[in-house]
Amino acid sequence: MMDMKSAGCDERGIFYSETGRIIIYLSNHETYDDILSTIQHELIHKCINDFEETLDEKQEEDLIYQMAWANESLV
Ligand SMILES: [Zn+2]
């Protein structure tokens, strides 16, 4: 389940593992592509959670960052 909110938080998006819910804060984005990147970012958090991987918060953020830039770093 994913909700879009226009304001109310300093974050760009949040995934709540307790409820499996994603909230995207539209006002913290500048472009449509930016919003899509955040949706992808939060969905990866959800996928990692769904597969019950045991990564700490830093490992998870690093992994998602590497995935987001994989096209550039593999060339
Ligand atoms: Zn994150």
N, CA, C, O and the ligand as a Tripos MOL2 file, in Angstrom:
@<TRIPOS>MOLECULE
protein
  301   299    76     0     0
PROTEIN
NO_CHARGES

@<TRIPOS>ATOM
      1 N           0.8460   -1.1890    0.0000 N.3       1 MET1
      2 CA          0.0000    0.0000    0.0000 C.3       1 MET1
      3 C           0.8880    1.2470    0.0000 C.2       1 MET1
      4 O           1.8550    1.3340    0.7560 O.2       1 MET1
      5 N           0.5440    2.2070   -0.8560 N.am      2 MET2
      6 CA          1.3520    3.4190   -0.9450 C.3       2 MET2
      7 C           0.4490    4.6470   -0.9770 C.2       2 MET2
      8 O          -0.5480    4.6900   -1.6960 O.2       2 MET2
      9 N           0.8290    5.6500   -0.1710 N.am      3 ASP3
     10 CA          0.0970    6.9120   -0.1470 C.3       3 ASP3
     11 C           1.0090    8.0450   -0.5830 C.2       3 ASP3
     12 O           2.2210    7.9920   -0.3740 O.2       3 ASP3
     13 N           0.4240    9.0730   -1.1920 N.am      4 MET4
     14 CA          1.1480   10.2860   -1.5470 C.3       4 MET4
     15 C           0.6150   11.4150   -0.6700 C.2       4 MET4
     16 O          -0.5960   11.6110   -0.5700 O.2       4 MET4
     17 N           1.5250   12.1570   -0.0330 N.am      5 LYS5
     18 CA          1.0990   13.3230    0.7550 C.3       5 LYS5
     19 C           1.8050   14.5420    0.1960 C.2       5 LYS5
     20 O           2.9370   14.4560   -0.2790 O.2       5 LYS5
     21 N           1.1240   15.6800    0.2560 N.am      6 SER6
     22 CA          1.7200   16.8760   -0.3380 C.3       6 SER6
     23 C           2.7020   17.5340    0.6170 C.2       6 SER6
     24 O           3.6140   18.2210    0.1560 O.2       6 SER6
     25 N           2.5610   17.3590    1.9190 N.am      7 ALA7
     26 CA          3.4760   17.9830    2.8730 C.3       7 ALA7
     27 C           3.3850   17.2550    4.2080 C.2       7 ALA7
     28 O           2.5660   16.3540    4.3830 O.2       7 ALA7
     29 N           4.2410   17.6600    5.1510 N.am      8 GLY8
     30 CA          4.0780   17.1470    6.5060 C.3       8 GLY8
     31 C           5.2760   16.4480    7.0890 C.2       8 GLY8
     32 O           5.1960   15.9070    8.1920 O.2       8 GLY8
     33 N           6.4010   16.4430    6.3680 N.am      9 CYS9
     34 CA          7.5490   15.6920    6.8530 C.3       9 CYS9
     35 C           8.7940   16.1650    6.1190 C.2       9 CYS9
     36 O           8.7110   16.6290    4.9820 O.2       9 CYS9
     37 N           9.9690   16.0460    6.7800 N.am     10 ASP10
     38 CA         11.2210   16.4210    6.1120 C.3      10 ASP10
     39 C          11.7400   15.3240    5.2040 C.2      10 ASP10
     40 O          12.6110   15.5690    4.3700 O.2      10 ASP10
     41 N          11.2130   14.1070    5.3570 N.am     11 GLU11
     42 CA         11.6680   12.9820    4.5530 C.3      11 GLU11
     43 C          11.0590   13.0400    3.1520 C.2      11 GLU11
     44 O          10.0250   13.6730    2.9400 O.2      11 GLU11
     45 N          11.7150   12.3680    2.1970 N.am     12 ARG12
     46 CA         11.1510   12.2670    0.8450 C.3      12 ARG12
     47 C          10.1590   11.1180    0.7730 C.2      12 ARG12
     48 O           9.1500   11.1790    0.0700 O.2      12 ARG12
     49 N          10.4740   10.0810    1.5140 N.am     13 GLY13
     50 CA          9.5760    8.9300    1.5630 C.3      13 GLY13
     51 C           9.9030    8.0860    2.7660 C.2      13 GLY13
     52 O          11.0230    8.1320    3.2740 O.2      13 GLY13
     53 N           8.9480    7.3230    3.2250 N.am     14 ILE14
     54 CA          9.1610    6.4470    4.3770 C.3      14 ILE14
     55 C           8.4910    5.1050    4.1020 C.2      14 ILE14
     56 O           7.3730    5.0440    3.5910 O.2      14 ILE14
     57 N           9.1930    4.0400    4.4490 N.am     15 PHE15
     58 CA          8.5920    2.7060    4.4330 C.3      15 PHE15
     59 C           8.4600    2.2390    5.8730 C.2      15 PHE15
     60 O           9.4410    2.2070    6.6160 O.2      15 PHE15
     61 N           7.2510    1.8780    6.2620 N.am     16 TYR16
     62 CA          7.0120    1.3720    7.6140 C.3      16 TYR16
     63 C           6.9620   -0.1510    7.5750 C.2      16 TYR16
     64 O           6.0160   -0.7350    7.0470 O.2      16 TYR16
     65 N           7.9960   -0.7970    8.1430 N.am     17 SER17
     66 CA          8.0540   -2.2630    8.0870 C.3      17 SER17
     67 C           6.9340   -2.9110    8.9040 C.2      17 SER17
     68 O           6.4920   -4.0180    8.5930 O.2      17 SER17
     69 N           6.4770   -2.2140    9.9530 N.am     18 GLU18
     70 CA          5.4340   -2.7830   10.8170 C.3      18 GLU18
     71 C           4.1260   -2.9930   10.0410 C.2      18 GLU18
     72 O           3.4150   -3.9740   10.2570 O.2      18 GLU18
     73 N           3.8250   -2.0580    9.1400 N.am     19 THR19
     74 CA          2.5460   -2.1310    8.4250 C.3      19 THR19
     75 C           2.7210   -2.4070    6.9370 C.2      19 THR19
     76 O           1.7330   -2.6360    6.2390 O.2      19 THR19
     77 N           3.9670   -2.3910    6.4320 N.am     20 GLY20
     78 CA          4.2170   -2.6050    5.0120 C.3      20 GLY20
     79 C           3.7800   -1.4250    4.1620 C.2      20 GLY20
     80 O           3.5600   -1.5690    2.9590 O.2      20 GLY20
     81 N           3.6520   -0.2500    4.7870 N.am     21 ARG21
     82 CA          3.0960    0.9060    4.1020 C.3      21 ARG21
     83 C           4.1920    1.8850    3.6980 C.2      21 ARG21
     84 O           5.1600    2.0910    4.4310 O.2      21 ARG21
     85 N           4.0240    2.4930    2.5060 N.am     22 ILE22
     86 CA          4.9750    3.4930    2.0130 C.3      22 ILE22
     87 C           4.2480    4.8280    1.9030 C.2      22 ILE22
     88 O           3.1320    4.8940    1.3880 O.2      22 ILE22
     89 N           4.8860    5.8920    2.3880 N.am     23 ILE23
     90 CA          4.3350    7.2360    2.1970 C.3      23 ILE23
     91 C           5.3700    8.0610    1.4410 C.2      23 ILE23
     92 O           6.5380    8.1060    1.8290 O.2      23 ILE23
     93 N           4.9410    8.7120    0.3650 N.am     24 ILE24
     94 CA          5.8010    9.5770   -0.4390 C.3      24 ILE24
     95 C           5.3780   11.0290   -0.1980 C.2      24 ILE24
     96 O           4.2130   11.3780   -0.3870 O.2      24 ILE24
     97 N           6.3310   11.8780    0.2220 N.am     25 TYR25
     98 CA          6.0290   13.2970    0.4760 C.3      25 TYR25
     99 C           6.3730   14.1230   -0.7680 C.2      25 TYR25
    100 O           7.5350   14.4500   -1.0060 O.2      25 TYR25
    101 N           5.3580   14.4500   -1.5430 N.am     26 LEU26
    102 CA          5.5430   15.0870   -2.8570 C.3      26 LEU26
    103 C           6.2520   16.4380   -2.7770 C.2      26 LEU26
    104 O           7.0140   16.7850   -3.6800 O.2      26 LEU26
    105 N           6.0120   17.2100   -1.7040 N.am     27 SER27
    106 CA          6.5700   18.5650   -1.6380 C.3      27 SER27
    107 C           8.0890   18.5570   -1.4510 C.2      27 SER27
    108 O           8.7310   19.5910   -1.6350 O.2      27 SER27
    109 N           8.6730   17.4190   -1.0910 N.am     28 ASN28
    110 CA         10.1200   17.3420   -0.9080 C.3      28 ASN28
    111 C          10.8500   16.8730   -2.1730 C.2      28 ASN28
    112 O          12.0010   16.4410   -2.1120 O.2      28 ASN28
    113 N          10.1680   16.9650   -3.3080 N.am     29 HIS29
    114 CA         10.7500   16.5780   -4.5920 C.3      29 HIS29
    115 C          10.6740   17.7410   -5.5600 C.2      29 HIS29
    116 O           9.7910   18.5930   -5.4650 O.2      29 HIS29
    117 N          11.6290   17.7640   -6.5090 N.am     30 GLU30
    118 CA         11.6370   18.8480   -7.4830 C.3      30 GLU30
    119 C          11.1450   18.4170   -8.8520 C.2      30 GLU30
    120 O          10.6070   19.2350   -9.5990 O.2      30 GLU30
    121 N          11.3180   17.1590   -9.1930 N.am     31 THR31
    122 CA         10.9130   16.6940  -10.5240 C.3      31 THR31
    123 C          10.1410   15.3850  -10.4170 C.2      31 THR31
    124 O          10.1610   14.7100   -9.3870 O.2      31 THR31
    125 N           9.4630   15.0460  -11.5050 N.am     32 TYR32
    126 CA          8.7200   13.7960  -11.5890 C.3      32 TYR32
    127 C           9.6830   12.6110  -11.4560 C.2      32 TYR32
    128 O           9.3700   11.6330  -10.7770 O.2      32 TYR32
    129 N          10.8580   12.6950  -12.1060 N.am     33 ASP33
    130 CA         11.8620   11.6290  -12.0170 C.3      33 ASP33
    131 C          12.3090   11.4050  -10.5800 C.2      33 ASP33
    132 O          12.5260   10.2750  -10.1430 O.2      33 ASP33
    133 N          12.4410   12.5230   -9.8540 N.am     34 ASP34
    134 CA         12.8030   12.4930   -8.4440 C.3      34 ASP34
    135 C          11.7960   11.6590   -7.6420 C.2      34 ASP34
    136 O          12.1750   10.8430   -6.8010 O.2      34 ASP34
    137 N          10.5190   11.8790   -7.9180 N.am     35 ILE35
    138 CA          9.4500   11.1450   -7.2290 C.3      35 ILE35
    139 C           9.5530    9.6590   -7.5530 C.2      35 ILE35
    140 O           9.4120    8.8110   -6.6720 O.2      35 ILE35
    141 N           9.8030    9.3480   -8.8440 N.am     36 LEU36
    142 CA          9.9270    7.9410   -9.2400 C.3      36 LEU36
    143 C          11.1130    7.2820   -8.5330 C.2      36 LEU36
    144 O          11.0290    6.1220   -8.1290 O.2      36 LEU36
    145 N          12.2260    8.0270   -8.3830 N.am     37 SER37
    146 CA         13.3990    7.4720   -7.6860 C.3      37 SER37
    147 C          13.0750    7.1500   -6.2370 C.2      37 SER37
    148 O          13.5020    6.1240   -5.7070 O.2      37 SER37
    149 N          12.3130    8.0400   -5.5980 N.am     38 THR38
    150 CA         11.9460    7.7890   -4.1980 C.3      38 THR38
    151 C          11.0200    6.5860   -4.0830 C.2      38 THR38
    152 O          11.1630    5.7720   -3.1700 O.2      38 THR38
    153 N          10.0660    6.4730   -5.0140 N.am     39 ILE39
    154 CA          9.1680    5.3120   -5.0000 C.3      39 ILE39
    155 C           9.9850    4.0290   -5.1430 C.2      39 ILE39
    156 O           9.7600    3.0570   -4.4220 O.2      39 ILE39
    157 N          10.9430    4.0350   -6.0870 N.am     40 GLN40
    158 CA         11.7930    2.8610   -6.2790 C.3      40 GLN40
    159 C          12.6030    2.5640   -5.0050 C.2      40 GLN40
    160 O          12.7080    1.4150   -4.5760 O.2      40 GLN40
    161 N          13.1690    3.6210   -4.4140 N.am     41 HIS41
    162 CA         13.9620    3.4740   -3.1960 C.3      41 HIS41
    163 C          13.1480    2.8140   -2.0720 C.2      41 HIS41
    164 O          13.6010    1.8640   -1.4330 O.2      41 HIS41
    165 N          11.9470    3.3360   -1.8510 N.am     42 GLU42
    166 CA         11.1200    2.8070   -0.7580 C.3      42 GLU42
    167 C          10.6280    1.3930   -1.0770 C.2      42 GLU42
    168 O          10.4900    0.5700   -0.1710 O.2      42 GLU42
    169 N          10.3600    1.1020   -2.3630 N.am     43 LEU43
    170 CA          9.9340   -0.2450   -2.7420 C.3      43 LEU43
    171 C          11.0430   -1.2610   -2.4850 C.2      43 LEU43
    172 O          10.7630   -2.3940   -2.0950 O.2      43 LEU43
    173 N          12.3090   -0.8650   -2.7020 N.am     44 ILE44
    174 CA         13.4190   -1.7830   -2.4250 C.3      44 ILE44
    175 C          13.4870   -2.0720   -0.9220 C.2      44 ILE44
    176 O          13.7380   -3.2050   -0.5130 O.2      44 ILE44
    177 N          13.2570   -1.0210   -0.0910 N.am     45 HIS45
    178 CA         13.1690   -1.2720    1.3610 C.3      45 HIS45
    179 C          12.0970   -2.3260    1.6410 C.2      45 HIS45
    180 O          12.3030   -3.2330    2.4470 O.2      45 HIS45
    181 N          10.9590   -2.1970    0.9710 N.am     46 LYS46
    182 CA          9.8690   -3.1490    1.1910 C.3      46 LYS46
    183 C          10.2660   -4.5590    0.7380 C.2      46 LYS46
    184 O           9.9730   -5.5370    1.4260 O.2      46 LYS46
    185 N          10.9360   -4.6640   -0.4210 N.am     47 CYS47
    186 CA         11.3640   -5.9780   -0.9240 C.3      47 CYS47
    187 C          12.3390   -6.6390    0.0420 C.2      47 CYS47
    188 O          12.2170   -7.8260    0.3440 O.2      47 CYS47
    189 N          13.3120   -5.8600    0.5250 N.am     48 ILE48
    190 CA         14.2920   -6.4070    1.4770 C.3      48 ILE48
    191 C          13.5550   -6.8960    2.7160 C.2      48 ILE48
    192 O          13.8520   -7.9670    3.2460 O.2      48 ILE48
    193 N          12.5930   -6.1050    3.1710 N.am     49 ASN49
    194 CA         11.7940   -6.4710    4.3390 C.3      49 ASN49
    195 C          10.9820   -7.7490    4.0890 C.2      49 ASN49
    196 O          10.9120   -8.6280    4.9470 O.2      49 ASN49
    197 N          10.3690   -7.8380    2.8990 N.am     50 ASP50
    198 CA          9.5350   -8.9920    2.5650 C.3      50 ASP50
    199 C          10.3450  -10.2820    2.5140 C.2      50 ASP50
    200 O           9.8310  -11.3540    2.8350 O.2      50 ASP50
    201 N          11.6200  -10.1780    2.1080 N.am     51 PHE51
    202 CA         12.4470  -11.3860    2.0390 C.3      51 PHE51
    203 C          13.1590  -11.6640    3.3540 C.2      51 PHE51
    204 O          13.9740  -12.5830    3.4450 O.2      51 PHE51
    205 N          12.8500  -10.8670    4.3760 N.am     52 GLU52
    206 CA         13.3790  -11.0670    5.7210 C.3      52 GLU52
    207 C          14.8990  -11.1290    5.7460 C.2      52 GLU52
    208 O          15.4960  -11.9040    6.4930 O.2      52 GLU52
    209 N          15.5200  -10.2800    4.8990 N.am     53 GLU53
    210 CA         16.9770  -10.1660    4.9290 C.3      53 GLU53
    211 C          17.3900   -9.4450    6.2060 C.2      53 GLU53
    212 O          16.6710   -8.5730    6.6930 O.2      53 GLU53
    213 N          18.5330   -9.8070    6.7390 N.am     54 THR54
    214 CA         18.9930   -9.1470    7.9550 C.3      54 THR54
    215 C          20.1190   -8.1710    7.6400 C.2      54 THR54
    216 O          21.2970   -8.4840    7.8160 O.2      54 THR54
    217 N          19.7420   -6.9920    7.1740 N.am     55 LEU55
    218 CA         20.6800   -5.9130    6.9190 C.3      55 LEU55
    219 C          20.3990   -4.8220    7.9510 C.2      55 LEU55
    220 O          19.2450   -4.5770    8.3040 O.2      55 LEU55
    221 N          21.4590   -4.1690    8.4330 N.am     56 ASP56
    222 CA         21.1670   -3.0240    9.2800 C.3      56 ASP56
    223 C          20.8480   -1.8180    8.3870 C.2      56 ASP56
    224 O          20.9560   -1.8970    7.1630 O.2      56 ASP56
    225 N          20.4590   -0.7200    9.0060 N.am     57 GLU57
    226 CA         19.9640    0.4320    8.2500 C.3      57 GLU57
    227 C          21.0090    0.9580    7.2560 C.2      57 GLU57
    228 O          20.6730    1.3060    6.1240 O.2      57 GLU57
    229 N          22.2870    1.0140    7.6880 N.am     58 LYS58
    230 CA         23.3490    1.5330    6.8140 C.3      58 LYS58
    231 C          23.5890    0.5930    5.6370 C.2      58 LYS58
    232 O          23.7120    1.0470    4.4990 O.2      58 LYS58
    233 N          23.6570   -0.7180    5.8970 N.am     59 GLN59
    234 CA         23.8560   -1.6890    4.8160 C.3      59 GLN59
    235 C          22.7350   -1.5700    3.7930 C.2      59 GLN59
    236 O          22.9750   -1.6350    2.5870 O.2      59 GLN59
    237 N          21.5150   -1.3980    4.2770 N.am     60 GLU60
    238 CA         20.3660   -1.3230    3.3960 C.3      60 GLU60
    239 C          20.4340   -0.0630    2.5180 C.2      60 GLU60
    240 O          20.1990   -0.1280    1.3110 O.2      60 GLU60
    241 N          20.7600    1.0920    3.1420 N.am     61 GLU61
    242 CA         20.8700    2.3360    2.3680 C.3      61 GLU61
    243 C          22.0040    2.2320    1.3430 C.2      61 GLU61
    244 O          21.8450    2.6670    0.2020 O.2      61 GLU61
    245 N          23.1610    1.6510    1.7440 N.am     62 ASP62
    246 CA         24.2960    1.4890    0.8300 C.3      62 ASP62
    247 C          23.9180    0.6100   -0.3570 C.2      62 ASP62
    248 O          24.2540    0.9190   -1.5000 O.2      62 ASP62
    249 N          23.2150   -0.4880   -0.0780 N.am     63 LEU63
    250 CA         22.8070   -1.4080   -1.1370 C.3      63 LEU63
    251 C          21.8880   -0.7060   -2.1440 C.2      63 LEU63
    252 O          22.0740   -0.8430   -3.3530 O.2      63 LEU63
    253 N          20.9060    0.0400   -1.6510 N.am     64 ILE64
    254 CA         19.9620    0.7260   -2.5310 C.3      64 ILE64
    255 C          20.6810    1.7970   -3.3520 C.2      64 ILE64
    256 O          20.3770    2.0040   -4.5270 O.2      64 ILE64
    257 N          21.6410    2.4740   -2.7140 N.am     65 TYR65
    258 CA         22.4380    3.4860   -3.4370 C.3      65 TYR65
    259 C          23.2130    2.8280   -4.5770 C.2      65 TYR65
    260 O          23.2230    3.3320   -5.7000 O.2      65 TYR65
    261 N          23.8590    1.7100   -4.2850 N.am     66 GLN66
    262 CA         24.6330    1.0000   -5.3230 C.3      66 GLN66
    263 C          23.7280    0.5530   -6.4620 C.2      66 GLN66
    264 O          24.1060    0.6450   -7.6300 O.2      66 GLN66
    265 N          22.5210    0.0650   -6.1250 N.am     67 MET67
    266 CA         21.5810   -0.3870   -7.1490 C.3      67 MET67
    267 C          21.1560    0.7840   -8.0290 C.2      67 MET67
    268 O          21.0390    0.6420   -9.2460 O.2      67 MET67
    269 N          20.9260    1.9490   -7.4060 N.am     68 ALA68
    270 CA         20.4560    3.1160   -8.1500 C.3      68 ALA68
    271 C          21.5010    3.5950   -9.1460 C.2      68 ALA68
    272 O          21.1560    4.1210  -10.2040 O.2      68 ALA68
    273 N          22.8010    3.4130   -8.8080 N.am     69 TRP69
    274 CA         23.8750    3.9020   -9.6820 C.3      69 TRP69
    275 C          24.5480    2.7770  -10.4450 C.2      69 TRP69
    276 O          25.6030    2.9900  -11.0410 O.2      69 TRP69
    277 N          23.9630    1.5750  -10.4430 N.am     70 ALA70
    278 CA         24.6070    0.4120  -11.0590 C.3      70 ALA70
    279 C          24.9140    0.6320  -12.5360 C.2      70 ALA70
    280 O          25.9850    0.2420  -13.0010 O.2      70 ALA70
    281 N          24.0090    1.2400  -13.2760 N.am     71 ASN71
    282 CA         24.2470    1.4500  -14.7140 C.3      71 ASN71
    283 C          25.5200    2.2370  -14.9600 C.2      71 ASN71
    284 O          26.2820    1.9220  -15.8730 O.2      71 ASN71
    285 N          25.7580    3.2750  -14.1360 N.am     72 GLU72
    286 CA         26.9490    4.0890  -14.3190 C.3      72 GLU72
    287 C          28.2130    3.3690  -13.8440 C.2      72 GLU72
    288 O          29.2480    3.4240  -14.5080 O.2      72 GLU72
    289 N          28.1270    2.6950  -12.6970 N.am     73 SER73
    290 CA         29.3600    2.1000  -12.1420 C.3      73 SER73
    291 C          29.7750    0.8270  -12.8630 C.2      73 SER73
    292 O          30.9260    0.4080  -12.7410 O.2      73 SER73
    293 N          28.8620    0.1930  -13.6190 N.am     74 LEU74
    294 CA         29.2250   -1.0390  -14.3320 C.3      74 LEU74
    295 C          29.7810   -0.7690  -15.7210 C.2      74 LEU74
    296 O          30.3390   -1.6670  -16.3520 O.2      74 LEU74
    297 N          29.6330    0.4610  -16.2030 N.am     75 VAL75
    298 CA         30.1010    0.7810  -17.5700 C.3      75 VAL75
    299 C          31.6100    0.9850  -17.5830 C.2      75 VAL75
    300 O          32.1870    1.2600  -18.6350 O.2      75 VAL75
    301 ZN         16.1810    4.5720    2.5410 Zn       76 ZN76
@<TRIPOS>BOND
     1     1     2 1
     2     2     3 1
     3     3     4 2
     4     3     5 am
     5     5     6 1
     6     6     7 1
     7     7     8 2
     8     7     9 am
     9     9    10 1
    10    10    11 1
    11    11    12 2
    12    11    13 am
    13    13    14 1
    14    14    15 1
    15    15    16 2
    16    15    17 am
    17    17    18 1
    18    18    19 1
    19    19    20 2
    20    19    21 am
    21    21    22 1
    22    22    23 1
    23    23    24 2
    24    23    25 am
    25    25    26 1
    26    26    27 1
    27    27    28 2
    28    27    29 am
    29    29    30 1
    30    30    31 1
    31    31    32 2
    32    31    33 am
    33    33    34 1
    34    34    35 1
    35    35    36 2
    36    35    37 am
    37    37    38 1
    38    38    39 1
    39    39    40 2
    40    39    41 am
    41    41    42 1
    42    42    43 1
    43    43    44 2
    44    43    45 am
    45    45    46 1
    46    46    47 1
    47    47    48 2
    48    47    49 am
    49    49    50 1
    50    50    51 1
    51    51    52 2
    52    51    53 am
    53    53    54 1
    54    54    55 1
    55    55    56 2
    56    55    57 am
    57    57    58 1
    58    58    59 1
    59    59    60 2
    60    59    61 am
    61    61    62 1
    62    62    63 1
    63    63    64 2
    64    63    65 am
    65    65    66 1
    66    66    67 1
    67    67    68 2
    68    67    69 am
    69    69    70 1
    70    70    71 1
    71    71    72 2
    72    71    73 am
    73    73    74 1
    74    74    75 1
    75    75    76 2
    76    75    77 am
    77    77    78 1
    78    78    79 1
    79    79    80 2
    80    79    81 am
    81    81    82 1
    82    82    83 1
    83    83    84 2
    84    83    85 am
    85    85    86 1
    86    86    87 1
    87    87    88 2
    88    87    89 am
    89    89    90 1
    90    90    91 1
    91    91    92 2
    92    91    93 am
    93    93    94 1
    94    94    95 1
    95    95    96 2
    96    95    97 am
    97    97    98 1
    98    98    99 1
    99    99   100 2
   100    99   101 am
   101   101   102 1
   102   102   103 1
   103   103   104 2
   104   103   105 am
   105   105   106 1
   106   106   107 1
   107   107   108 2
   108   107   109 am
   109   109   110 1
   110   110   111 1
   111   111   112 2
   112   111   113 am
   113   113   114 1
   114   114   115 1
   115   115   116 2
   116   115   117 am
   117   117   118 1
   118   118   119 1
   119   119   120 2
   120   119   121 am
   121   121   122 1
   122   122   123 1
   123   123   124 2
   124   123   125 am
   125   125   126 1
   126   126   127 1
   127   127   128 2
   128   127   129 am
   129   129   130 1
   130   130   131 1
   131   131   132 2
   132   131   133 am
   133   133   134 1
   134   134   135 1
   135   135   136 2
   136   135   137 am
   137   137   138 1
   138   138   139 1
   139   139   140 2
   140   139   141 am
   141   141   142 1
   142   142   143 1
   143   143   144 2
   144   143   145 am
   145   145   146 1
   146   146   147 1
   147   147   148 2
   148   147   149 am
   149   149   150 1
   150   150   151 1
   151   151   152 2
   152   151   153 am
   153   153   154 1
   154   154   155 1
   155   155   156 2
   156   155   157 am
   157   157   158 1
   158   158   159 1
   159   159   160 2
   160   159   161 am
   161   161   162 1
   162   162   163 1
   163   163   164 2
   164   163   165 am
   165   165   166 1
   166   166   167 1
   167   167   168 2
   168   167   169 am
   169   169   170 1
   170   170   171 1
   171   171   172 2
   172   171   173 am
   173   173   174 1
   174   174   175 1
   175   175   176 2
   176   175   177 am
   177   177   178 1
   178   178   179 1
   179   179   180 2
   180   179   181 am
   181   181   182 1
   182   182   183 1
   183   183   184 2
   184   183   185 am
   185   185   186 1
   186   186   187 1
   187   187   188 2
   188   187   189 am
   189   189   190 1
   190   190   191 1
   191   191   192 2
   192   191   193 am
   193   193   194 1
   194   194   195 1
   195   195   196 2
   196   195   197 am
   197   197   198 1
   198   198   199 1
   199   199   200 2
   200   199   201 am
   201   201   202 1
   202   202   203 1
   203   203   204 2
   204   203   205 am
   205   205   206 1
   206   206   207 1
   207   207   208 2
   208   207   209 am
   209   209   210 1
   210   210   211 1
   211   211   212 2
   212   211   213 am
   213   213   214 1
   214   214   215 1
   215   215   216 2
   216   215   217 am
   217   217   218 1
   218   218   219 1
   219   219   220 2
   220   219   221 am
   221   221   222 1
   222   222   223 1
   223   223   224 2
   224   223   225 am
   225   225   226 1
   226   226   227 1
   227   227   228 2
   228   227   229 am
   229   229   230 1
   230   230   231 1
   231   231   232 2
   232   231   233 am
   233   233   234 1
   234   234   235 1
   235   235   236 2
   236   235   237 am
   237   237   238 1
   238   238   239 1
   239   239   240 2
   240   239   241 am
   241   241   242 1
   242   242   243 1
   243   243   244 2
   244   243   245 am
   245   245   246 1
   246   246   247 1
   247   247   248 2
   248   247   249 am
   249   249   250 1
   250   250   251 1
   251   251   252 2
   252   251   253 am
   253   253   254 1
   254   254   255 1
   255   255   256 2
   256   255   257 am
   257   257   258 1
   258   258   259 1
   259   259   260 2
   260   259   261 am
   261   261   262 1
   262   262   263 1
   263   263   264 2
   264   263   265 am
   265   265   266 1
   266   266   267 1
   267   267   268 2
   268   267   269 am
   269   269   270 1
   270   270   271 1
   271   271   272 2
   272   271   273 am
   273   273   274 1
   274   274   275 1
   275   275   276 2
   276   275   277 am
   277   277   278 1
   278   278   279 1
   279   279   280 2
   280   279   281 am
   281   281   282 1
   282   282   283 1
   283   283   284 2
   284   283   285 am
   285   285   286 1
   286   286   287 1
   287   287   288 2
   288   287   289 am
   289   289   290 1
   290   290   291 1
   291   291   292 2
   292   291   293 am
   293   293   294 1
   294   294   295 1
   295   295   296 2
   296   295   297 am
   297   297   298 1
   298   298   299 1
   299   299   300 2
@<TRIPOS>SUBSTRUCTURE
     1 MET1         2 RESIDUE 1 A MET
     2 MET2         6 RESIDUE 1 A MET
     3 ASP3        10 RESIDUE 1 A ASP
     4 MET4        14 RESIDUE 1 A MET
     5 LYS5        18 RESIDUE 1 A LYS
     6 SER6        22 RESIDUE 1 A SER
     7 ALA7        26 RESIDUE 1 A ALA
     8 GLY8        30 RESIDUE 1 A GLY
     9 CYS9        34 RESIDUE 1 A CYS
    10 ASP10       38 RESIDUE 1 A ASP
    11 GLU11       42 RESIDUE 1 A GLU
    12 ARG12       46 RESIDUE 1 A ARG
    13 GLY13       50 RESIDUE 1 A GLY
    14 ILE14       54 RESIDUE 1 A ILE
    15 PHE15       58 RESIDUE 1 A PHE
    16 TYR16       62 RESIDUE 1 A TYR
    17 SER17       66 RESIDUE 1 A SER
    18 GLU18       70 RESIDUE 1 A GLU
    19 THR19       74 RESIDUE 1 A THR
    20 GLY20       78 RESIDUE 1 A GLY
    21 ARG21       82 RESIDUE 1 A ARG
    22 ILE22       86 RESIDUE 1 A ILE
    23 ILE23       90 RESIDUE 1 A ILE
    24 ILE24       94 RESIDUE 1 A ILE
    25 TYR25       98 RESIDUE 1 A TYR
    26 LEU26      102 RESIDUE 1 A LEU
    27 SER27      106 RESIDUE 1 A SER
    28 ASN28      110 RESIDUE 1 A ASN
    29 HIS29      114 RESIDUE 1 A HIS
    30 GLU30      118 RESIDUE 1 A GLU
    31 THR31      122 RESIDUE 1 A THR
    32 TYR32      126 RESIDUE 1 A TYR
    33 ASP33      130 RESIDUE 1 A ASP
    34 ASP34      134 RESIDUE 1 A ASP
    35 ILE35      138 RESIDUE 1 A ILE
    36 LEU36      142 RESIDUE 1 A LEU
    37 SER37      146 RESIDUE 1 A SER
    38 THR38      150 RESIDUE 1 A THR
    39 ILE39      154 RESIDUE 1 A ILE
    40 GLN40      158 RESIDUE 1 A GLN
    41 HIS41      162 RESIDUE 1 A HIS
    42 GLU42      166 RESIDUE 1 A GLU
    43 LEU43      170 RESIDUE 1 A LEU
    44 ILE44      174 RESIDUE 1 A ILE
    45 HIS45      178 RESIDUE 1 A HIS
    46 LYS46      182 RESIDUE 1 A LYS
    47 CYS47      186 RESIDUE 1 A CYS
    48 ILE48      190 RESIDUE 1 A ILE
    49 ASN49      194 RESIDUE 1 A ASN
    50 ASP50      198 RESIDUE 1 A ASP
    51 PHE51      202 RESIDUE 1 A PHE
    52 GLU52      206 RESIDUE 1 A GLU
    53 GLU53      210 RESIDUE 1 A GLU
    54 THR54      214 RESIDUE 1 A THR
    55 LEU55      218 RESIDUE 1 A LEU
    56 ASP56      222 RESIDUE 1 A ASP
    57 GLU57      226 RESIDUE 1 A GLU
    58 LYS58      230 RESIDUE 1 A LYS
    59 GLN59      234 RESIDUE 1 A GLN
    60 GLU60      238 RESIDUE 1 A GLU
    61 GLU61      242 RESIDUE 1 A GLU
    62 ASP62      246 RESIDUE 1 A ASP
    63 LEU63      250 RESIDUE 1 A LEU
    64 ILE64      254 RESIDUE 1 A ILE
    65 TYR65      258 RESIDUE 1 A TYR
    66 GLN66      262 RESIDUE 1 A GLN
    67 MET67      266 RESIDUE 1 A MET
    68 ALA68      270 RESIDUE 1 A ALA
    69 TRP69      274 RESIDUE 1 A TRP
    70 ALA70      278 RESIDUE 1 A ALA
    71 ASN71      282 RESIDUE 1 A ASN
    72 GLU72      286 RESIDUE 1 A GLU
    73 SER73      290 RESIDUE 1 A SER
    74 LEU74      294 RESIDUE 1 A LEU
    75 VAL75      298 RESIDUE 1 A VAL
    76 ZN76       301 GROUP 0 **** ****
